[in-house]
Amino acid sequence: MAQTERRRFLLSRLLAEAPKYRQLAVPDDAAGQKQLLRALLNVRPPRDASPEFLQVQDEYLRAELAQKGVTVLESLTPAARCGEAALYLWQGDITTLQCDAIVNAANSGMTGCYVPGHRCIDNCIHTFAGVQLRSACARLMAKQGNEEPTAHAKLTPAFNLPCRYVLHTVGPCLESLPTKQDEELLADCYRSCLSLAAENGVDSVAFCCISTGVFHCLNRQAAESAIREVMNYRKGEKKPMDIIFNVFKDMDYAIYQELLG
């Protein structure tokens, strides 16, 4: 099955299972089809999918990933070293990074962003991991029985992403200038992710810029917290763990570059 056929198959199945959207016309062009497919995946609630759907979806997402290209951790140059472990600064799409685990800046519902086509990292990660990730998160939340508290962490498989795991953490959401409590909660996000990663034998973790997007944390302050907590963790770590600071914006790259020296 060619990529166009896979995309049309997925669109037909998603429209068929969602009466609210069945009247939508499938665009003729590839860009329009991709936009609609992402939107339908974004609004799809956590539910089982048929083996046929999952097979076609997985083939489609992996082909899309191959077209975008995968960045392998070993191809990056360390920005700093600490014993056997390394610190990296990398600007790029975290859903294309091949390392042990990536960090998702999640919301308290923990099942991803439901806004069609939203550009937050939560939406991107769930889109390109596939519907299995939302279902896995939903099972964790059903077992927990309540919304995810700020600064805790959860670990799931990465499914169709090139990494092995996704670490999900809910950062503080600011309505004004950050308070001491906000600063401590952001620091706890990094501590929780590092601790959970170590418990699961993770060798490398890529941190996104937690809370600096729609949660409105100050970029420089967030970067200072990230580097400080990683350095503090590494002073007492027993097993070396490589850390990647993943940024998307030029401004964040410049901040981390300055702070890392």
C-alpha positions, 0 to 999 in steps of 0.5 A: 500500500502506497502512502497516499492509499494509507492516508486515505484508508486512515481518513475513511476509518476515522471519519466512519467512527466519528459521526460528528465529522462524517460530512467532511470532504476529504481534500484532493491534495496531500497537504490538505489530507495530512491536515485533516488526518492530524485533526481527526487523530487529535480529537479521537478519544482513547479507544481500541482500534482494529489491528488493521487500522493500527498496522496501516497507521504504524506503516504510515507514521514510520514512512512519514518519519523516514521522510522527515529523517531521524536524528540519532543521539550519537551523531550530536556533539556534546555541549559539555561532559560530566564523567562518562555522561554528556550534555547536549544542546539540540534544536529540532523536532523532538519527535524525530530524535532517536534516544532512550526517552523524550519528555512531553510537557503534558496537561493534567488530563495526561491524554494529549492535546485535543485541539485539532492541529495545535502546535504544542509539543503534547499535540505533536508527540501524540500525533506522531506516536499514534493512537496507542499513546493516548490509550496507554495514557488513558489506562494509567489515568484510569488506574490513578483515578484523578488528574495528574498533579503538577510536577509528577511524572509518568512513563509510557512506550513511545510506539511510533516515535524513534525513541523508546519511551515518553516521560510525561510531566505537567509543568506549572501554568503561570498567570503572572510573574512566576512565584517561588512555588512555580519555580519549585514546581518547575524544578520538581518536573525535572527531578521527577523525570530524572528519577523515573528515568533512572528507575527504568534504566533509561540511558538518555533523556531529551528534555523539551522546554517545559512550561515555556509555551502555552504555560507561560514560564519565562524562557531564561528562568526555565532554562536556568532551572533545567540546567541546575536540576540536571547538574544537581541530579548528576552529582549523585547519580550512580548510572551515567545518563546523557541529557539532551536539552531540546529547543525549538526556538532560536531564542531558547537555543541562544539562552542555553548556549550561553548558560552551558558556556 
